[in-house]
Amino acid sequence: GSGGAVTFEPETIDFETLVVGTEVTMPIKLINHSDVTMYHNLISSMPKNLHYKGGEGYLSAFSTKRVVICFTPENRMYYNVTISCKLKTSSEALQTGNNGMDFTGTQLLAEQEMEELPQCNILGNAVYPTLSVLDVRAEGLSSSRLWRELNLIQMNAELNADLSEKEIKWNAAEIDETDPTKVLKVMEVRFKVKEYGAAASVVVMRLKNTGVLPFDMMLKYPKDDEDEPENWVDKDLQGDDEVLLEKILEHKLFICEPRRAHLEVGEEVDLMLSYKHLPPEGYERHEFRLPVILNVCELPPAGGIINTGKQIVMCLIGQTLALEPNLHLPIADSRFFDYCQWGFERTPIGLLTPPIQFYKIENAGAIPFEYHLEMDEVDELNRANHDFDVVTLLDPINGHLDPGDVLYLRWVFNPLQPILHEWNVEFQVVGGPTKRVTFRAEGYHPDPHSAPETTVWPLPLHQVMPLPNQPVLMSSERFCFGDVPMGASIDRLCVLNNYDEDETMTFAFDFSSHLASSVLTISPRMGEIPPQSHAVVRVTLRSMMAAVFDFDVPCHILVKRPPEEENEDLGDDNAERTPASTSSRPQTGQTAVSVSASQKGGKGGGTKNKKRTSVVDLPAPHRGATGTRFAGGGTGKKA
């Protein structure tokens, strides 16, 4: 007979986008164009990812055979795999090894190079469903504080990371573990501490499908799958732990809405998390923790769950205090520091004027208190460095804070060696709890050929999620000035947009902080914004000292008060109207703070896209902001 000629049809198979770890199949044809019966065997460059149904056997002369390609990508990557078909002439001897007279012989085809074999290319982009947090809002808290205290930077990093081997087995229910906190990544979500009976602490996060595949999102509470032992069996919860969990679920202290959502590519959903400050009797001083699984999955129409994406545990943490002092301390970047730790900027050794670095403390309660800082370990550290002031606190170790007061403690780190220093400081509140913070700071040799390093939090610059009844948005809520020479001034522009159709709004930036008033100027500091108009303010940073700045400036927004004469003229008319207003707009004299200060008011104009009269190219309403964030700027160093 003549030589064989076999081809694939089609010669290229593109699976396009598919989920890592899922098997997809595609039938192809093997066509024998010769008059020789061939023996074929399919091989590939990635045998772990490909297998075949009918990939080995006989192919008769002038015939076609159907083969099913089964492709299972195991990593997030773009695949370009080549399938080759090894061929031999057909003979029973290929199976029996008998070359006797009753058989047709074992004549083999001439040995062929791999690239000369019939080939088929398999293409595919293996990805995971990707969920990301775009924005977060809560009444009375700045967005920068929320991003830090809710660990949203780390949460985004984890949601975008590849699945670990343990997570893959957990998704497939192949791991012998019932406690998800021992397998999945745990993100602590801490709610604001308030007194008993206070309004619930509510946090709203905007989530978006930033990947290329649609998916379902589901939140699972403990005991949701009581009948499914592979997920929640609570065997590890015994005694007090189980009783406390039952109390949390029974009293519905934590609420998450929505519990389920389907997100197409680019679609967004607002997730509301809340903690109710009404703990059950006997548990008033407890710190409540509820592990909730955020599951990126697929919910098929027939029911059940297909775990195809990332799962993390959001550990919701809430605490209610009696009427007692409440000292709030900042939370450091959870990617590098544990809770109750704080890290200062790396500082070059040998500086004549090392930068001042700030640590913010706040009275978040309703009663004033006195505080004291225990600095014994700082004294020991300095003594161990030849009595040199490696660490210095420029403020008194004793002080007084009224409710709502904020104080930026001024620290100077002046290292003698390029090593990491660590020290503990106790914050003692008179008549209240004592909190212990571990500070870390590192010295290093400066490199004259490289730019100085400044750590800037990767936070959003704009407000993505307008709040209900929010009339005023800002073009930018965060300014990163970078490195600024001492004595130099640097300016930024910020546009305040009033989307309300009827009301004139007033704005006023709060400079009660000594730090803000000493280095920052905003002009104009206060003013009015007519309906459907805007105001432009100039933000100027100038510092005469070497320092690292990271602070907030609240902006108070109010509805403009009508003139008193008008109030008197309208007195009779107002008496005839309904005295109780159903509007959620804050009344005159009330202040709603957002971002740096949360904002209320308006008629939801923030979500409208009305034509603006500004000559400035302003962003769309959903790209605005409601406050000003100053971070990472003014690291004043000598020019």
N, C-alpha and C positions, 0 to 999 in steps of 0.2 A: 504494500500500500504506500500511499504518499504521506508526507509529513502532515501533522495536525495543525489546525489554526483555530484557537478558541478566543472569544472576546466577551467582555462584560457589556451588559445593557441595563441601565445607563452606566457610563464610565465614571460618573461623579455623583455622589449622593450628599446632599446638604441637609443636615438635620436642623439647621438654623439655631435658634436659641432653645436650650433645654436645661432642666434642673440637674444639678450635680447629684449623682447617685441613683438616678431613675433610668430605667431601661427603655429604650425606644427601638423599634424594629422597622425594617424596610425590605420588601422583596426585590430581588434583582434577577436577571436572566443570565445564564451561562449558555452561549451559543457556539456549537461546534460546526464550523464551516467546511470541515474536511470529510473525507470518506473513510476515516480511521476512527474506531472507537477508542476514546481516551479515558485514562484514569486521572482524576483531578483531586487536588488537595489545596484548600485555601489557607494561606498564612498571612500574618500582618505584623507590622512593626510594634504594635501594642496588644499582645495577646491577652493581657488582663482585662482590657476594655472591650474586646470584640470576641464574640463567638457566633457560630453559624448553625443553622438548621439545613442539613443537606449540603454541607460544605466539603464533604469528601465522598467519593464514589465514582461510578462510571458515567460517561457521557457518550451516548451512541453517535455514530456518524450522522451528520446533517440533522442534528436534533437540538432541542432547547431544553434546558433544565432550570427549574425555579429554585432559588436559594434565598433563605431569609437571613438578613444581616441583623444581629442583635448588638446594640451599642450601649454601653453603660459607662459614662464618664465618672471618674472617681475624684477629680480635682477641678477647681474653678480655673479654667483656662480655655484657650481656643485650640481645638483639635484639628489636625490635618493628618489623617492616618491613611496609609497605603495598604490595600489588600492585594496580594499577588496570588496567582493560580499556578501551582506546580503541576506539570503534566507528564504522563508516561503513556506509552502505547498499551492498549488493553490486552490482557492475557490472564487466563486462569492461573498461570504460573505466578502472577503478582500476588495471588493469595496463597497458593499451595506450594510454590517453590519447585514444582515438578515440571521439567522441561522435556518430557517424553514425546514420543511420536504422536500420541493422541491429543496433544495440546498445540496451540498455535505459536508458542515460543515466547520469549521475553525480550524481544527487541526494544530497547529504550530509545527515546528521543535523544538527540545530541544534547549534552549538558549546556544549559542556557544560563547566561548571567541574569541576576535578579531583575535588573532594569529591562531586560528583554522579555520577561514573562508578562502574560496578560495581567493588567492592573486596573484597580478601581480605587478612586480617592473618596475617603469619608471625611466630611467636614462637619463641624459643630461647635457652637459656643456654649460651653457649660458654665452656668451661673447659679447663684442662690437668689431667691426672692429677697429684696433689699428694702428695709423699712428704716426711715430716718426721722429724727425729731427736728423740725424746722424752727419752732418758736415755743415759748412758754410764757404764761402770764398768771399773776396772782395779785389780788388786791393788797396794796400797801407794801409790796416787795419789788425791788428792781429786778429787771431781767437778768442782769449779771449775777446777782445773788442767787436767783433761782437756778441758773445754769450750773452754778457751783454746788449748791446744797442738794440739788436733786441728781447730781452726778450725770448730767445729760451729755457732757463731752465723752465720758467713758462709755455711756450707754450707746451713743452713736457709733463709737469705734467698735464696740462688741457686736452690735447689730450688723455691721458691715464686714466683720471678720469671717474667715472660713470656719466651718464646723470642725471641732476637734474630734478625735477618735471616740472619746466618751460620748460626745453629743450625737454623733452618728448612730452609735449603738442605742442611746436613749430614744432617739427618734424611731428606731426600728424595734423598740421594746425588747432589746437583746441584752440589757444590762440588769444585773441582780441588785437593784437599789431602789428603795421606795421614797427616799427623801430627795427631792429635786435640788435642794440647796447644796448637796454633796456632789452633784454632777454638773449642774448648770452654773453659769456665771451669775453672781448675786449683785444687784445694784440697790443700794440703800436710798430710799426716797423719804426724806425727812420733812414733815410738815411743821409749820410755824407753831411754836409753843404758846398757848394762851391759857387764860384762867378758866375755871369751871363755868359752864353756861355761856361762854362767848360764842360768837357766830362761828360756824364751821370754817375750817381752813380749806379753801378750794384752790386747786391748781388746774389750769387748762393747758394741755400740750397739743400742738398741731403736728400730726404725723403724716408723712407722705411716702408713697411708693416711688422711690428714686431708682428702682431697678428697671429691667426690661421685661419682666414677667408679672402678670396679675397674680394676686394671692389673697388669702383670707387671713384676717387677724383675729385672735381669740385670747381673752383673758380668763385664766382658770384659777379659781379659789381652791384652798384646801377643802377636801371632802366633796368637791364637785363630781369626781369620778369614784365615788365610794365603791361602785361595783366593778371598777377596773383596777385590779391590784397592781398593774404595771406602772401606774402613775402615782396614785395617792392611796396608801393603805394605812398611814398613821401608826404603824407599829412602833415607831421610835418615840411617839408622843405618849407620855405616861404621866399620871399624877397631875401636878400643878400645871405643867405645860399644856396638857390636853384640856384641862378645865379652863385655862385662860383663853385658849383658841376657841373653845365653845362660846365663851362670853363675848369675844370679839365678833364672831359670826352672828350670834343671837341678837346682839344689840346693834348690829350693822354700823359699827364705828367707822369702817372704811367703805366707801362707795366708789366704784369705777364704772363709768358709762362712756361709750357703749361697750358691752362685753364682747360683741362680735361685729365685724365689719368686713366687707369685700372691697378691695382696692384695685382698680385697674391701673395701668401704667400712668404715672403722673398724677393720680388722684390723691386727695387729702382727706383727713378726718380729724376732728377735734376730740381728744380724749380728756374727760374730766375726772380728776381724782380728788376726793374730799375726805377729811377726817372730822368726825363729830366730837366736840369737846364736852361730852356727857358720858363719862365712863360709868360702868356699873358700880353699885354700892360696894365698898370695901376695896376697890381698885383705883381710887382717885389719884394716887401718886405713881401708878404703874406706867412704864413705858411699853406701849402696845406695839407689837410687830405682827404683820400679816404678810406671808410670802404669797405673791401672786405671779403666776407664770404668764409672761407675754409670749404667745406662740404664733409664729408666722407659719401658716399651714395651708392646706387645701381642704375645703369641706365639699365632698362630692354630693350630688343630688340624692344618691341612694342612702346617704347617712354615713356617719363615722367621720374619722379624721385621717388625713394623709399628711404626716409631718415631713415637709419638704425643706423647711428653712430653719432659721435660727430660733432658739428658745432661750430666754433669759428669765431670771427671777427678780421681780421688783419687790423688794422688801419694804413695804409701807410702814413707816415708823411715826407714831403720834404720841404726844404726851400732853396731859392737862395738869396745870399747877393750881394750887390754892393761891389765895391772895398773898404772895410772897415775892421777894426780889427775883428778877429774871435777867441774868446777865447773858447776853448773846455774844458768842465768839465766832469769827469767820471760819469757814471750812475750806481747807486747801484742796488743790487739784487731786482728786481721788486716783488719778492714774499714777501718781508718784508718792502720795502720802496717805497714811491711814487717818482715821477720824481722830481728832484732838492732836493733830500734828500741823506744823506750819513751816513753810520753807521760804527763806529770803533769797533774793537774787545773788548769783555768784558774783564775788567781788575780787578784783585783782589785788594782789599783795603789793605793799609799798606805796599806796596812795597817800598823798598829804592830806587830802580832804575826801575821805570815803563818803559815798552817798548816804543820805538819811533814808531809811526804809520804814514804812508805816504798818502798824497793826491795829485794826479797827475793833473797838469794843463798844457795845451798845446796851442801853437799858431797854429791853423789849417788854418789860412788865408795866404794871400800873402804879407802882409805888417807888419812891426814891430809895436809894441805898448808898452806903459807903463801901468802898472796896480797898483791898490791900494786895500788893504783889510781893510774893515771897521770892527773893532774888539770891538765895544762898548758892545755888549752882552756878549762877553767873559770876559771883565773887570767886568761887573755886576755880572756874575756868580761867579767869584773868590771873589768879595767883599761879596757876600751872603754866602760864605763858610769861614768866618772869615779871609778874605784876604789871603787865602791859594791858591796857584796856582794849582787849579784842572785841568784847561786846559791851555796849554802853546804852543805857536807857536815859534819854534826855528829859523825860517827864517824871514828876514825883511818883513814888510807889504807892501813895495813898491819895484817894480822891473821892468825889461825890458825883453821882449821876442821877438826874431827874428822869422821870418817864419820857422815853423817846429821845433822850440825849445820846449823841454819838461822839466818841473821842478817838482820835487817831494817835496812838502811842508812837513816839519817834525813837527808833532804834538805829544805832550805828554799828556796823560790823566792819572791823578793821583787822584783817587776818595777817599774821606773821608768816604763815606757812601755807602751801597749797594743799590743804587737807580739809576734810569735812568736820565741822564742829557741831556739837549737839548739846543742848542744855534744856532743862525743864523749869517752868515757871508756874507757880500756883497762884490762881486768881481767887482770892478769898473775899467773899461777900459777907458783910456783917449781917447776921440774921438770916443768911441764906446758904446755898451750897458752895462748895469749893471745887473749882475746875482746874485741872492740870493739863498744861499744853507743852508739847515737846517741839522746840524750835530747832531748825537745821539751817546751816549756812556753810558755804564752801568757798575757800580761797583758791585762786589759781594764778599761774604765771601769765601775764598779759602778752599777747603776740602783736607786735607793732605792725605786722603785715596783714592782719585780719580785723574786720569790723567788730566792735564790742557786741556781745550777745545780750539781748534783752528778752525776757520771757513775756509774751503777750498771749493772753487767753484767746483761743480761736472761737470767739463768740460772734453771733450775727451782728451786722452793723445797722440793720433796719428792722422795723417791726413788720413781721409777716402776717400776724393774726390780729386784726382789729377786734377790740372788745365790744360787746353790745353797748349801745348808747354812748359811744365814744366819738365826740365831735371833732377833736383836734388830733392830728397826727404830725409827726416830725419826719423830715427827710432823712435824718440820721440820728440815731440814739447812742452812738458810740464813736469816740474819736481816739485814734491811736496816733499820737504825735511822734513816736519813735524817739531817737536820741536828739536832744536839743542842747546846744551850748548854753552855759550859764549866762544869764543876762540877755539872751536873745529872745525875741518874741516870735511866735508863730500863730497864724490865724486860720480859722475854719469858718465856713458859713453853714448855718442851719436854718431851714425853712419850716415854719409852723403853719400847717394848712387847716383852716376851719371848713369842714364839709357840711356844717349845719346850714340849712336853707333860710332859717328865720332869726336865730339868736346871734348876738355879738358876744364873743368870748374874750375874757381877759386872761393874760398869762403873767406869771411872776416866778422868776428863778430864785430858789431858796439858797442864800449864802450864809446860813447860820453856822456852817462848819468853818472853823478857823483855817483849816487847810485849804478849802476852796477859795476863800476870800483873800488868802495871801498870795496865791499864784495864778488865779484865773480871773478873767474879766469877760462879762457877757454884755453886749450893747446892742439894743436896749435891754435892760434887765427886766423890765415889765412893760406891758402895753395892751392894746386891744386888737382883736382880729374880727373884722366885719364878716357877715355871713358869706359863704362861698368865696372867701378871699384868703390871703396869707400874710404872714409877717416874716421878715428876714432878720436874723440876729447874727452878730459876729462873735465868735468865741476865740479869745486870745489867751494863750498860755505864756507866762514869763516867770522864770524862777531865778533868784539870785543865789541859790544854794544848790549843791549837788544832792540830788534826791531821786528816788524812784516813786512815781505817783501812780495811784490806782484808786480812784474814788468816784462817787456819784454826786450829781447835783440835781436835786428834785426840781420839778417844774409844776407849779400849782395852776390848775385851770378852773375858772369859774364862769358862770353865766353873768354877764354884765348886769349890775343892779340898776333898775330904772331910776330916774331922778325922783327925789322926795316929793316934789310938787306933783309929779305924775302919779305917785303912789296915793297922795291925798285925793286927787281928782277921781281916781279909780276906786276909791275906798268903798263907795256905795255899790258900784258894779260888782266888786269882788265879794261883797257881803251876800249878793244874790246868787253867787255861784256856789258850786259844791266845795266845801272847805277842805276836804281831803283830796289831795292830788294823787292821781294814779301814775303820774310820770315818774320814771326812775332817774330823772335829771336831778343832780344835787341842787339844793336850794341855795340862795344867795348867802354867802358867808361860809359855806361848807367847802372843804378842800378835798379833792380826790387826787391822790398821787399815783403815778404810774412809772414803770421802768426804773428810773431813779425815783419816781413817784407815780403811783398808779392813778389812773384817771377815770373819772366817771362823767356822765353828762351827755347832753346832746340827744339827737333822735336817731342814732344809728347812722349818721351821715358818713361815718368812717368807711362804710362798706359801699357807698355810692360812688359812681365814677362820673361826676358832673364835669362840665366844661369849666376850666379855670381861666381866670383873666390874667394870670401871672405871665410875665415875660421870661421868667426863669423856667427852664425845662424841669418840671417837677415829676417825681415818680408817681406811679399809680397808687391809689389809696392803700392797697394791700402791701405796698412796699414802704409805707411811712413808718412813723414811730411816735411814741408818746412820752419820751423823756430823753435825757441826755446822759450818755455814759462816757466817762473819761477813763482810759486805761492805758497803761504802758507808756504813757507820754512822759515828757519832761524828765527823762533820766538825765538830769543835768550833769554833764561832764565838761571839764575845761576844754575849750576849743583848741 
